[in-house]
Amino acid sequence: MSAITVSDSDLHPYILESQEARGRIVVGNSLTSFDEGDWQGDVLLGASFAGAPTGAIPLRRGARGWIAHEGGPGKDEAGIAGLPLSDRFGVPAAAIATMEARLSDGDSLLTGRVSRANAAANAIGVVPGMTGLEAARVMLANGPEGARADVDALVDEETRIVHRAPNGGRIFSCWSFSRVGESTPDDVFCVASHGARLMALYALRIRPKGLICNDAGRGLDDLGIEGLGMLDPEGIAAASVDTDSARIGDPLSTYEHGVISAANATAAAMGIAPGMSARDAAHRMLEG
């Protein structure tokens, strides 16, 4: 039995403010918190990176606007790739500065300041320097009504096998553990999402042999890699790649381009250390 549990308070968003005529401001520790439920016409804040696969979630739900963490923004500015995606549908979106908010802590988005806003957000008065709460209130007051968008062809959400070992173990690439359903104790995952608390909680659902994620620029209080140490008591090797080395949100980029930036004690005991390629680290985890 795992010593770490997933609670409703970790995964479920809460309503911060509500206006009967306009909708609600809703806060979650991740944009994946909004995968289910009726959020049409609401402004959603989720403390995951503001990339394409995460930004797709509020667009699918018909949000009036959304706010997330800048995530670096990292290689190719992938940490904010959801902002131009959202512009394609006329939906306001903004990112909070990397070092002003904590990954997996939705409340920190309210006090952190906007570093980037898309054209749709600029058009209604959202500008860099606003707090997340100020920007959310502008989106609620002035944003479009909200309509569910079809983004399936615009984001890569496939989980792929990138290597099969002779002993049957596999290395997978995926963008989030929230998209993996079955237990895989012999496998290693290269995950294109952050390494904060919710990553560890999602990982415990499937209990992989090892995992490599993105440090998302680490964020306020270094919480972008908090989840690595949380997995040591479970004997799960965990490491992160530097957000400037691999595109956060890109399922293959962690494995193909990532450079290790941090490792937990379990991974370090296998010889995994900063500066190693993610590919080499993943194979070492698989063999360990």
ChimeraX commands (.cxc) that place a marker at each C-alpha (Angstrom):
marker #1 position 0.00,0.00,0.00 radius 0.5
marker #1 position 1.43,3.40,-1.02 radius 0.5
marker #1 position 2.13,5.91,1.71 radius 0.5
marker #1 position 1.10,8.71,-0.65 radius 0.5
marker #1 position -2.55,9.10,-1.55 radius 0.5
marker #1 position -4.49,11.17,-4.06 radius 0.5
marker #1 position -7.12,13.32,-2.38 radius 0.5
marker #1 position -10.06,15.27,-3.76 radius 0.5
marker #1 position -8.37,18.50,-2.71 radius 0.5
marker #1 position -5.38,17.67,-4.91 radius 0.5
marker #1 position -7.31,16.87,-8.07 radius 0.5
marker #1 position -10.63,18.70,-7.81 radius 0.5
marker #1 position -10.96,22.41,-8.67 radius 0.5
marker #1 position -12.98,24.88,-6.60 radius 0.5
marker #1 position -15.15,27.86,-7.51 radius 0.5
marker #1 position -13.49,31.10,-6.39 radius 0.5
marker #1 position -16.07,33.59,-7.66 radius 0.5
marker #1 position -19.38,33.32,-9.46 radius 0.5
marker #1 position -21.49,35.75,-11.48 radius 0.5
marker #1 position -24.87,34.43,-12.50 radius 0.5
marker #1 position -24.90,36.26,-15.82 radius 0.5
marker #1 position -21.28,35.64,-16.79 radius 0.5
marker #1 position -19.99,32.40,-15.27 radius 0.5
marker #1 position -17.39,31.49,-12.68 radius 0.5
marker #1 position -13.70,31.78,-11.87 radius 0.5
marker #1 position -12.56,28.24,-11.04 radius 0.5
marker #1 position -9.15,27.28,-9.62 radius 0.5
marker #1 position -7.43,23.90,-9.93 radius 0.5
marker #1 position -3.99,22.49,-9.21 radius 0.5
marker #1 position -3.80,21.40,-12.86 radius 0.5
marker #1 position -5.64,22.03,-16.09 radius 0.5
marker #1 position -6.19,18.26,-16.14 radius 0.5
marker #1 position -8.53,18.92,-13.21 radius 0.5
marker #1 position -10.97,20.17,-15.86 radius 0.5
marker #1 position -10.93,17.04,-18.03 radius 0.5
marker #1 position -14.41,16.24,-16.74 radius 0.5
marker #1 position -17.34,18.47,-15.83 radius 0.5
marker #1 position -19.29,21.37,-17.28 radius 0.5
marker #1 position -17.03,24.43,-17.45 radius 0.5
marker #1 position -18.56,26.19,-20.44 radius 0.5
marker #1 position -18.47,29.96,-20.03 radius 0.5
marker #1 position -16.13,29.80,-17.01 radius 0.5
marker #1 position -12.62,31.19,-16.54 radius 0.5
marker #1 position -10.31,28.32,-15.58 radius 0.5
marker #1 position -7.00,28.59,-13.71 radius 0.5
marker #1 position -4.85,25.46,-13.56 radius 0.5
marker #1 position -1.29,25.26,-12.20 radius 0.5
marker #1 position 0.15,23.21,-15.02 radius 0.5
marker #1 position 2.19,24.59,-17.90 radius 0.5
marker #1 position 0.38,26.69,-20.53 radius 0.5
marker #1 position 1.34,24.40,-23.41 radius 0.5
marker #1 position -0.63,22.99,-26.31 radius 0.5
marker #1 position -1.97,19.76,-24.73 radius 0.5
marker #1 position -2.90,21.53,-21.50 radius 0.5
marker #1 position -4.41,24.52,-23.31 radius 0.5
marker #1 position -6.51,22.11,-25.34 radius 0.5
marker #1 position -8.39,21.10,-22.18 radius 0.5
marker #1 position -10.17,24.43,-21.44 radius 0.5
marker #1 position -10.80,24.84,-25.17 radius 0.5
marker #1 position -12.57,21.47,-25.27 radius 0.5
marker #1 position -14.63,22.42,-22.23 radius 0.5
marker #1 position -15.78,25.71,-23.76 radius 0.5
marker #1 position -14.01,28.01,-21.28 radius 0.5
marker #1 position -14.47,31.78,-21.49 radius 0.5
marker #1 position -10.75,32.14,-20.79 radius 0.5
marker #1 position -7.91,30.34,-19.02 radius 0.5
marker #1 position -4.68,30.93,-17.11 radius 0.5
marker #1 position -1.78,28.57,-16.38 radius 0.5
marker #1 position 1.95,28.52,-15.49 radius 0.5
marker #1 position 4.59,29.73,-17.96 radius 0.5
marker #1 position 6.66,26.57,-17.58 radius 0.5
marker #1 position 9.96,28.18,-18.49 radius 0.5
marker #1 position 8.69,28.84,-21.16 radius 0.5
marker #1 position 11.52,26.56,-22.24 radius 0.5
marker #1 position 12.65,25.12,-25.55 radius 0.5
marker #1 position 10.82,26.71,-28.48 radius 0.5
marker #1 position 8.64,28.46,-25.85 radius 0.5
marker #1 position 6.59,25.27,-25.67 radius 0.5
marker #1 position 5.53,26.20,-22.13 radius 0.5
marker #1 position 3.21,28.84,-23.60 radius 0.5
marker #1 position 2.27,27.11,-26.87 radius 0.5
marker #1 position -1.33,26.92,-25.69 radius 0.5
marker #1 position -1.69,30.70,-26.00 radius 0.5
marker #1 position -1.47,30.90,-29.82 radius 0.5
marker #1 position -3.54,27.70,-30.00 radius 0.5
marker #1 position -6.23,29.44,-27.99 radius 0.5
marker #1 position -6.05,32.46,-30.31 radius 0.5
marker #1 position -7.16,30.22,-33.17 radius 0.5
marker #1 position -10.51,29.95,-31.41 radius 0.5
marker #1 position -10.66,33.54,-30.12 radius 0.5
marker #1 position -10.33,32.43,-26.48 radius 0.5
marker #1 position -8.33,34.63,-24.08 radius 0.5
marker #1 position -5.39,32.88,-22.41 radius 0.5
marker #1 position -2.50,33.99,-20.22 radius 0.5
marker #1 position 0.54,32.55,-18.45 radius 0.5
marker #1 position 1.89,33.46,-15.03 radius 0.5
marker #1 position 5.64,34.15,-14.78 radius 0.5
marker #1 position 7.67,31.01,-14.10 radius 0.5
marker #1 position 9.18,32.17,-10.80 radius 0.5
marker #1 position 5.98,33.75,-9.47 radius 0.5
marker #1 position 3.82,30.62,-9.20 radius 0.5
marker #1 position 4.13,27.05,-7.94 radius 0.5
marker #1 position 3.45,24.09,-10.18 radius 0.5
marker #1 position 0.51,22.04,-8.81 radius 0.5
marker #1 position -0.60,24.95,-6.60 radius 0.5
marker #1 position -3.58,26.66,-8.21 radius 0.5
marker #1 position -3.85,29.35,-5.55 radius 0.5
marker #1 position -0.38,30.66,-6.44 radius 0.5
marker #1 position -1.67,31.59,-9.90 radius 0.5
marker #1 position -3.93,34.18,-8.27 radius 0.5
marker #1 position -1.07,36.22,-6.82 radius 0.5
marker #1 position 1.59,35.59,-9.47 radius 0.5
marker #1 position 1.83,38.10,-12.29 radius 0.5
marker #1 position 1.02,37.58,-15.96 radius 0.5
marker #1 position 4.13,37.33,-18.14 radius 0.5
marker #1 position 2.41,36.45,-21.43 radius 0.5
marker #1 position -1.09,36.95,-22.80 radius 0.5
marker #1 position -2.44,36.01,-26.21 radius 0.5
marker #1 position -4.00,38.44,-28.66 radius 0.5
marker #1 position -7.53,37.52,-27.60 radius 0.5
marker #1 position -6.63,38.34,-23.99 radius 0.5
marker #1 position -4.89,41.58,-24.94 radius 0.5
marker #1 position -7.98,42.65,-26.87 radius 0.5
marker #1 position -10.15,42.57,-23.74 radius 0.5
marker #1 position -7.62,44.26,-21.45 radius 0.5
marker #1 position -5.38,41.50,-20.07 radius 0.5
marker #1 position -1.76,42.71,-20.01 radius 0.5
marker #1 position 1.54,41.54,-18.52 radius 0.5
marker #1 position 1.99,42.66,-14.92 radius 0.5
marker #1 position -1.57,41.93,-13.83 radius 0.5
marker #1 position -2.01,39.34,-11.10 radius 0.5
marker #1 position -3.69,36.13,-12.15 radius 0.5
marker #1 position -6.78,37.11,-10.19 radius 0.5
marker #1 position -6.97,40.50,-11.91 radius 0.5
marker #1 position -6.59,38.85,-15.31 radius 0.5
marker #1 position -9.24,36.24,-14.48 radius 0.5
marker #1 position -11.72,38.94,-13.49 radius 0.5
marker #1 position -11.09,40.78,-16.77 radius 0.5
marker #1 position -11.69,37.55,-18.69 radius 0.5
marker #1 position -14.90,36.88,-16.79 radius 0.5
marker #1 position -16.21,40.40,-17.36 radius 0.5
marker #1 position -15.14,40.83,-20.99 radius 0.5
marker #1 position -14.38,37.43,-22.47 radius 0.5
marker #1 position -16.43,35.66,-25.14 radius 0.5
marker #1 position -19.34,33.46,-24.14 radius 0.5
marker #1 position -17.38,30.26,-24.60 radius 0.5
marker #1 position -17.94,27.38,-27.02 radius 0.5
marker #1 position -16.52,23.87,-27.08 radius 0.5
marker #1 position -13.67,23.61,-29.60 radius 0.5
marker #1 position -12.49,20.59,-31.59 radius 0.5
marker #1 position -8.71,20.54,-31.11 radius 0.5
marker #1 position -8.02,16.84,-31.64 radius 0.5
marker #1 position -6.10,17.38,-34.88 radius 0.5
marker #1 position -4.01,20.20,-33.39 radius 0.5
marker #1 position -2.36,18.51,-30.40 radius 0.5
marker #1 position -0.28,15.35,-30.03 radius 0.5
marker #1 position -1.69,13.28,-27.17 radius 0.5
marker #1 position -0.55,9.83,-28.28 radius 0.5
marker #1 position 1.28,7.51,-25.88 radius 0.5
marker #1 position 4.01,5.71,-27.83 radius 0.5
marker #1 position 6.40,2.83,-27.22 radius 0.5
marker #1 position 9.87,4.15,-28.13 radius 0.5
marker #1 position 11.86,1.10,-27.02 radius 0.5
marker #1 position 11.25,-2.57,-26.20 radius 0.5
marker #1 position 13.80,-4.47,-24.13 radius 0.5
marker #1 position 14.49,-8.20,-24.61 radius 0.5
marker #1 position 13.13,-8.84,-21.09 radius 0.5
marker #1 position 9.79,-7.33,-22.06 radius 0.5
marker #1 position 10.21,-3.93,-20.41 radius 0.5
marker #1 position 9.31,-0.88,-22.46 radius 0.5
marker #1 position 10.04,2.84,-22.61 radius 0.5
marker #1 position 6.99,4.97,-23.36 radius 0.5
marker #1 position 6.62,8.61,-24.30 radius 0.5
marker #1 position 3.48,10.49,-23.30 radius 0.5
marker #1 position 2.55,14.03,-22.38 radius 0.5
marker #1 position 0.91,13.30,-19.01 radius 0.5
marker #1 position 0.41,10.39,-16.62 radius 0.5
marker #1 position -3.22,11.52,-16.44 radius 0.5
marker #1 position -3.55,9.88,-19.88 radius 0.5
marker #1 position -2.17,6.48,-18.81 radius 0.5
marker #1 position -4.66,4.06,-17.34 radius 0.5
marker #1 position -3.02,0.71,-16.60 radius 0.5
marker #1 position -0.35,-0.40,-14.13 radius 0.5
marker #1 position 3.05,-0.83,-15.78 radius 0.5
marker #1 position 5.62,-1.83,-13.13 radius 0.5
marker #1 position 8.22,-3.04,-15.65 radius 0.5
marker #1 position 8.14,0.08,-17.82 radius 0.5
marker #1 position 9.73,3.53,-17.91 radius 0.5
marker #1 position 7.89,6.66,-19.00 radius 0.5
marker #1 position 9.29,9.81,-20.58 radius 0.5
marker #1 position 6.63,12.33,-19.69 radius 0.5
marker #1 position 6.36,15.73,-21.35 radius 0.5
marker #1 position 4.72,17.36,-18.33 radius 0.5
marker #1 position 6.16,18.91,-15.16 radius 0.5
marker #1 position 7.63,17.10,-12.17 radius 0.5
marker #1 position 5.51,18.65,-9.43 radius 0.5
marker #1 position 3.27,17.01,-6.83 radius 0.5
marker #1 position 0.41,16.06,-9.14 radius 0.5
marker #1 position 2.79,14.29,-11.51 radius 0.5
marker #1 position 3.82,12.03,-8.61 radius 0.5
marker #1 position 0.22,11.42,-7.58 radius 0.5
marker #1 position -0.78,10.48,-11.13 radius 0.5
marker #1 position 2.33,8.26,-11.41 radius 0.5
marker #1 position 1.34,6.31,-8.32 radius 0.5
marker #1 position -1.81,5.18,-10.09 radius 0.5
marker #1 position 0.29,3.12,-12.52 radius 0.5
marker #1 position 3.51,2.67,-10.48 radius 0.5
marker #1 position 6.09,2.59,-13.31 radius 0.5
marker #1 position 9.62,1.32,-12.86 radius 0.5
marker #1 position 10.94,4.78,-13.63 radius 0.5
marker #1 position 10.00,8.13,-15.12 radius 0.5
marker #1 position 11.55,11.23,-16.63 radius 0.5
marker #1 position 9.58,14.48,-16.77 radius 0.5
marker #1 position 10.19,18.18,-17.53 radius 0.5
marker #1 position 11.26,20.56,-14.75 radius 0.5
marker #1 position 9.05,23.34,-16.23 radius 0.5
marker #1 position 11.63,25.94,-15.23 radius 0.5
marker #1 position 11.20,24.66,-11.63 radius 0.5
marker #1 position 8.95,27.59,-10.71 radius 0.5
marker #1 position 8.44,29.24,-7.34 radius 0.5
marker #1 position 9.99,27.32,-4.42 radius 0.5
marker #1 position 11.42,24.71,-6.84 radius 0.5
marker #1 position 8.08,22.89,-6.83 radius 0.5
marker #1 position 8.40,21.99,-10.51 radius 0.5
marker #1 position 10.47,19.00,-9.35 radius 0.5
marker #1 position 8.83,18.33,-5.96 radius 0.5
marker #1 position 7.34,15.07,-7.19 radius 0.5
marker #1 position 10.72,13.43,-7.76 radius 0.5
marker #1 position 11.52,13.11,-4.06 radius 0.5
marker #1 position 7.96,12.06,-3.28 radius 0.5
marker #1 position 8.55,8.87,-5.30 radius 0.5
marker #1 position 11.68,7.75,-3.42 radius 0.5
marker #1 position 9.73,6.00,-0.62 radius 0.5
marker #1 position 7.92,4.04,-3.34 radius 0.5
marker #1 position 11.18,2.90,-4.93 radius 0.5
marker #1 position 10.36,4.62,-8.22 radius 0.5
marker #1 position 13.33,6.15,-10.04 radius 0.5
marker #1 position 12.45,9.67,-11.15 radius 0.5
marker #1 position 14.32,12.45,-12.93 radius 0.5
marker #1 position 13.58,15.67,-14.78 radius 0.5
marker #1 position 14.98,17.29,-17.89 radius 0.5
marker #1 position 15.85,20.95,-18.23 radius 0.5
marker #1 position 12.92,22.78,-19.80 radius 0.5
marker #1 position 15.36,24.48,-22.19 radius 0.5
marker #1 position 16.51,21.10,-23.52 radius 0.5
marker #1 position 13.15,19.52,-24.42 radius 0.5
marker #1 position 9.78,20.89,-25.48 radius 0.5
marker #1 position 7.39,20.59,-22.59 radius 0.5
marker #1 position 4.15,19.04,-23.82 radius 0.5
marker #1 position 5.84,17.26,-26.75 radius 0.5
marker #1 position 5.62,13.49,-26.07 radius 0.5
marker #1 position 8.80,12.57,-28.00 radius 0.5
marker #1 position 11.01,15.55,-27.17 radius 0.5
marker #1 position 11.78,14.44,-23.59 radius 0.5
marker #1 position 13.22,11.13,-24.82 radius 0.5
marker #1 position 14.92,12.44,-27.95 radius 0.5
marker #1 position 16.32,15.79,-26.78 radius 0.5
marker #1 position 16.09,16.03,-22.99 radius 0.5
marker #1 position 19.08,16.61,-20.73 radius 0.5
marker #1 position 18.71,15.58,-17.08 radius 0.5
marker #1 position 18.49,18.50,-14.62 radius 0.5
marker #1 position 17.58,16.67,-11.37 radius 0.5
marker #1 position 17.15,13.11,-10.09 radius 0.5
marker #1 position 15.74,11.55,-6.95 radius 0.5
marker #1 position 17.84,9.32,-4.70 radius 0.5
marker #1 position 16.52,6.12,-6.33 radius 0.5
marker #1 position 17.59,7.33,-9.77 radius 0.5
marker #1 position 20.91,8.71,-8.48 radius 0.5
marker #1 position 21.74,5.26,-7.08 radius 0.5
marker #1 position 21.52,3.99,-10.68 radius 0.5
marker #1 position 24.11,6.57,-11.78 radius 0.5
marker #1 position 21.60,9.03,-13.21 radius 0.5
marker #1 position 22.82,12.60,-12.78 radius 0.5
marker #1 position 22.40,16.11,-14.23 radius 0.5
marker #1 position 23.93,16.44,-17.69 radius 0.5
marker #1 position 23.03,12.89,-18.81 radius 0.5
marker #1 position 20.78,12.51,-21.82 radius 0.5
marker #1 position 17.22,11.50,-21.07 radius 0.5
marker #1 position 17.56,8.63,-23.53 radius 0.5
marker #1 position 20.52,7.17,-21.62 radius 0.5
marker #1 position 18.79,7.76,-18.27 radius 0.5
marker #1 position 15.62,6.02,-19.44 radius 0.5
marker #1 position 17.55,2.95,-20.59 radius 0.5
marker #1 position 19.47,2.86,-17.30 radius 0.5
marker #1 position 16.18,2.92,-15.39 radius 0.5
marker #1 position 14.81,0.12,-17.55 radius 0.5
marker #1 position 17.90,-2.04,-16.92 radius 0.5
marker #1 position 18.10,-1.21,-13.20 radius 0.5
marker link #1:1,2 radius 0.2
marker link #1:2,3 radius 0.2
marker link #1:3,4 radius 0.2
marker link #1:4,5 radius 0.2
marker link #1:5,6 radius 0.2
marker link #1:6,7 radius 0.2
marker link #1:7,8 radius 0.2
marker link #1:8,9 radius 0.2
marker link #1:9,10 radius 0.2
marker link #1:10,11 radius 0.2
marker link #1:11,12 radius 0.2
marker link #1:12,13 radius 0.2
marker link #1:13,14 radius 0.2
marker link #1:14,15 radius 0.2
marker link #1:15,16 radius 0.2
marker link #1:16,17 radius 0.2
marker link #1:17,18 radius 0.2
marker link #1:18,19 radius 0.2
marker link #1:19,20 radius 0.2
marker link #1:20,21 radius 0.2
marker link #1:21,22 radius 0.2
marker link #1:22,23 radius 0.2
marker link #1:23,24 radius 0.2
marker link #1:24,25 radius 0.2
marker link #1:25,26 radius 0.2
marker link #1:26,27 radius 0.2
marker link #1:27,28 radius 0.2
marker link #1:28,29 radius 0.2
marker link #1:29,30 radius 0.2
marker link #1:30,31 radius 0.2
marker link #1:31,32 radius 0.2
marker link #1:32,33 radius 0.2
marker link #1:33,34 radius 0.2
marker link #1:34,35 radius 0.2
marker link #1:35,36 radius 0.2
marker link #1:36,37 radius 0.2
marker link #1:37,38 radius 0.2
marker link #1:38,39 radius 0.2
marker link #1:39,40 radius 0.2
marker link #1:40,41 radius 0.2
marker link #1:41,42 radius 0.2
marker link #1:42,43 radius 0.2
marker link #1:43,44 radius 0.2
marker link #1:44,45 radius 0.2
marker link #1:45,46 radius 0.2
marker link #1:46,47 radius 0.2
marker link #1:47,48 radius 0.2
marker link #1:48,49 radius 0.2
marker link #1:49,50 radius 0.2
marker link #1:50,51 radius 0.2
marker link #1:51,52 radius 0.2
marker link #1:52,53 radius 0.2
marker link #1:53,54 radius 0.2
marker link #1:54,55 radius 0.2
marker link #1:55,56 radius 0.2
marker link #1:56,57 radius 0.2
marker link #1:57,58 radius 0.2
marker link #1:58,59 radius 0.2
marker link #1:59,60 radius 0.2
marker link #1:60,61 radius 0.2
marker link #1:61,62 radius 0.2
marker link #1:62,63 radius 0.2
marker link #1:63,64 radius 0.2
marker link #1:64,65 radius 0.2
marker link #1:65,66 radius 0.2
marker link #1:66,67 radius 0.2
marker link #1:67,68 radius 0.2
marker link #1:68,69 radius 0.2
marker link #1:69,70 radius 0.2
marker link #1:70,71 radius 0.2
marker link #1:71,72 radius 0.2
marker link #1:72,73 radius 0.2
marker link #1:73,74 radius 0.2
marker link #1:74,75 radius 0.2
marker link #1:75,76 radius 0.2
marker link #1:76,77 radius 0.2
marker link #1:77,78 radius 0.2
marker link #1:78,79 radius 0.2
marker link #1:79,80 radius 0.2
marker link #1:80,81 radius 0.2
marker link #1:81,82 radius 0.2
marker link #1:82,83 radius 0.2
marker link #1:83,84 radius 0.2
marker link #1:84,85 radius 0.2
marker link #1:85,86 radius 0.2
marker link #1:86,87 radius 0.2
marker link #1:87,88 radius 0.2
marker link #1:88,89 radius 0.2
marker link #1:89,90 radius 0.2
marker link #1:90,91 radius 0.2
marker link #1:91,92 radius 0.2
marker link #1:92,93 radius 0.2
marker link #1:93,94 radius 0.2
marker link #1:94,95 radius 0.2
marker link #1:95,96 radius 0.2
marker link #1:96,97 radius 0.2
marker link #1:97,98 radius 0.2
marker link #1:98,99 radius 0.2
marker link #1:99,100 radius 0.2
marker link #1:100,101 radius 0.2
marker link #1:101,102 radius 0.2
marker link #1:102,103 radius 0.2
marker link #1:103,104 radius 0.2
marker link #1:104,105 radius 0.2
marker link #1:105,106 radius 0.2
marker link #1:106,107 radius 0.2
marker link #1:107,108 radius 0.2
marker link #1:108,109 radius 0.2
marker link #1:109,110 radius 0.2
marker link #1:110,111 radius 0.2
marker link #1:111,112 radius 0.2
marker link #1:112,113 radius 0.2
marker link #1:113,114 radius 0.2
marker link #1:114,115 radius 0.2
marker link #1:115,116 radius 0.2
marker link #1:116,117 radius 0.2
marker link #1:117,118 radius 0.2
marker link #1:118,119 radius 0.2
marker link #1:119,120 radius 0.2
marker link #1:120,121 radius 0.2
marker link #1:121,122 radius 0.2
marker link #1:122,123 radius 0.2
marker link #1:123,124 radius 0.2
marker link #1:124,125 radius 0.2
marker link #1:125,126 radius 0.2
marker link #1:126,127 radius 0.2
marker link #1:127,128 radius 0.2
marker link #1:128,129 radius 0.2
marker link #1:129,130 radius 0.2
marker link #1:130,131 radius 0.2
marker link #1:131,132 radius 0.2
marker link #1:132,133 radius 0.2
marker link #1:133,134 radius 0.2
marker link #1:134,135 radius 0.2
marker link #1:135,136 radius 0.2
marker link #1:136,137 radius 0.2
marker link #1:137,138 radius 0.2
marker link #1:138,139 radius 0.2
marker link #1:139,140 radius 0.2
marker link #1:140,141 radius 0.2
marker link #1:141,142 radius 0.2
marker link #1:142,143 radius 0.2
marker link #1:143,144 radius 0.2
marker link #1:144,145 radius 0.2
marker link #1:145,146 radius 0.2
marker link #1:146,147 radius 0.2
marker link #1:147,148 radius 0.2
marker link #1:148,149 radius 0.2
marker link #1:149,150 radius 0.2
marker link #1:150,151 radius 0.2
marker link #1:151,152 radius 0.2
marker link #1:152,153 radius 0.2
marker link #1:153,154 radius 0.2
marker link #1:154,155 radius 0.2
marker link #1:155,156 radius 0.2
marker link #1:156,157 radius 0.2
marker link #1:157,158 radius 0.2
marker link #1:158,159 radius 0.2
marker link #1:159,160 radius 0.2
marker link #1:160,161 radius 0.2
marker link #1:161,162 radius 0.2
marker link #1:162,163 radius 0.2
marker link #1:163,164 radius 0.2
marker link #1:164,165 radius 0.2
marker link #1:165,166 radius 0.2
marker link #1:166,167 radius 0.2
marker link #1:167,168 radius 0.2
marker link #1:168,169 radius 0.2
marker link #1:169,170 radius 0.2
marker link #1:170,171 radius 0.2
marker link #1:171,172 radius 0.2
marker link #1:172,173 radius 0.2
marker link #1:173,174 radius 0.2
marker link #1:174,175 radius 0.2
marker link #1:175,176 radius 0.2
marker link #1:176,177 radius 0.2
marker link #1:177,178 radius 0.2
marker link #1:178,179 radius 0.2
marker link #1:179,180 radius 0.2
marker link #1:180,181 radius 0.2
marker link #1:181,182 radius 0.2
marker link #1:182,183 radius 0.2
marker link #1:183,184 radius 0.2
marker link #1:184,185 radius 0.2
marker link #1:185,186 radius 0.2
marker link #1:186,187 radius 0.2
marker link #1:187,188 radius 0.2
marker link #1:188,189 radius 0.2
marker link #1:189,190 radius 0.2
marker link #1:190,191 radius 0.2
marker link #1:191,192 radius 0.2
marker link #1:192,193 radius 0.2
marker link #1:193,194 radius 0.2
marker link #1:194,195 radius 0.2
marker link #1:195,196 radius 0.2
marker link #1:196,197 radius 0.2
marker link #1:197,198 radius 0.2
marker link #1:198,199 radius 0.2
marker link #1:199,200 radius 0.2
marker link #1:200,201 radius 0.2
marker link #1:201,202 radius 0.2
marker link #1:202,203 radius 0.2
marker link #1:203,204 radius 0.2
marker link #1:204,205 radius 0.2
marker link #1:205,206 radius 0.2
marker link #1:206,207 radius 0.2
marker link #1:207,208 radius 0.2
marker link #1:208,209 radius 0.2
marker link #1:209,210 radius 0.2
marker link #1:210,211 radius 0.2
marker link #1:211,212 radius 0.2
marker link #1:212,213 radius 0.2
marker link #1:213,214 radius 0.2
marker link #1:214,215 radius 0.2
marker link #1:215,216 radius 0.2
marker link #1:216,217 radius 0.2
marker link #1:217,218 radius 0.2
marker link #1:218,219 radius 0.2
marker link #1:219,220 radius 0.2
marker link #1:220,221 radius 0.2
marker link #1:221,222 radius 0.2
marker link #1:222,223 radius 0.2
marker link #1:223,224 radius 0.2
marker link #1:224,225 radius 0.2
marker link #1:225,226 radius 0.2
marker link #1:226,227 radius 0.2
marker link #1:227,228 radius 0.2
marker link #1:228,229 radius 0.2
marker link #1:229,230 radius 0.2
marker link #1:230,231 radius 0.2
marker link #1:231,232 radius 0.2
marker link #1:232,233 radius 0.2
marker link #1:233,234 radius 0.2
marker link #1:234,235 radius 0.2
marker link #1:235,236 radius 0.2
marker link #1:236,237 radius 0.2
marker link #1:237,238 radius 0.2
marker link #1:238,239 radius 0.2
marker link #1:239,240 radius 0.2
marker link #1:240,241 radius 0.2
marker link #1:241,242 radius 0.2
marker link #1:242,243 radius 0.2
marker link #1:243,244 radius 0.2
marker link #1:244,245 radius 0.2
marker link #1:245,246 radius 0.2
marker link #1:246,247 radius 0.2
marker link #1:247,248 radius 0.2
marker link #1:248,249 radius 0.2
marker link #1:249,250 radius 0.2
marker link #1:250,251 radius 0.2
marker link #1:251,252 radius 0.2
marker link #1:252,253 radius 0.2
marker link #1:253,254 radius 0.2
marker link #1:254,255 radius 0.2
marker link #1:255,256 radius 0.2
marker link #1:256,257 radius 0.2
marker link #1:257,258 radius 0.2
marker link #1:258,259 radius 0.2
marker link #1:259,260 radius 0.2
marker link #1:260,261 radius 0.2
marker link #1:261,262 radius 0.2
marker link #1:262,263 radius 0.2
marker link #1:263,264 radius 0.2
marker link #1:264,265 radius 0.2
marker link #1:265,266 radius 0.2
marker link #1:266,267 radius 0.2
marker link #1:267,268 radius 0.2
marker link #1:268,269 radius 0.2
marker link #1:269,270 radius 0.2
marker link #1:270,271 radius 0.2
marker link #1:271,272 radius 0.2
marker link #1:272,273 radius 0.2
marker link #1:273,274 radius 0.2
marker link #1:274,275 radius 0.2
marker link #1:275,276 radius 0.2
marker link #1:276,277 radius 0.2
marker link #1:277,278 radius 0.2
marker link #1:278,279 radius 0.2
marker link #1:279,280 radius 0.2
marker link #1:280,281 radius 0.2
marker link #1:281,282 radius 0.2
marker link #1:282,283 radius 0.2
marker link #1:283,284 radius 0.2
marker link #1:284,285 radius 0.2
marker link #1:285,286 radius 0.2
marker link #1:286,287 radius 0.2
marker link #1:287,288 radius 0.2
view
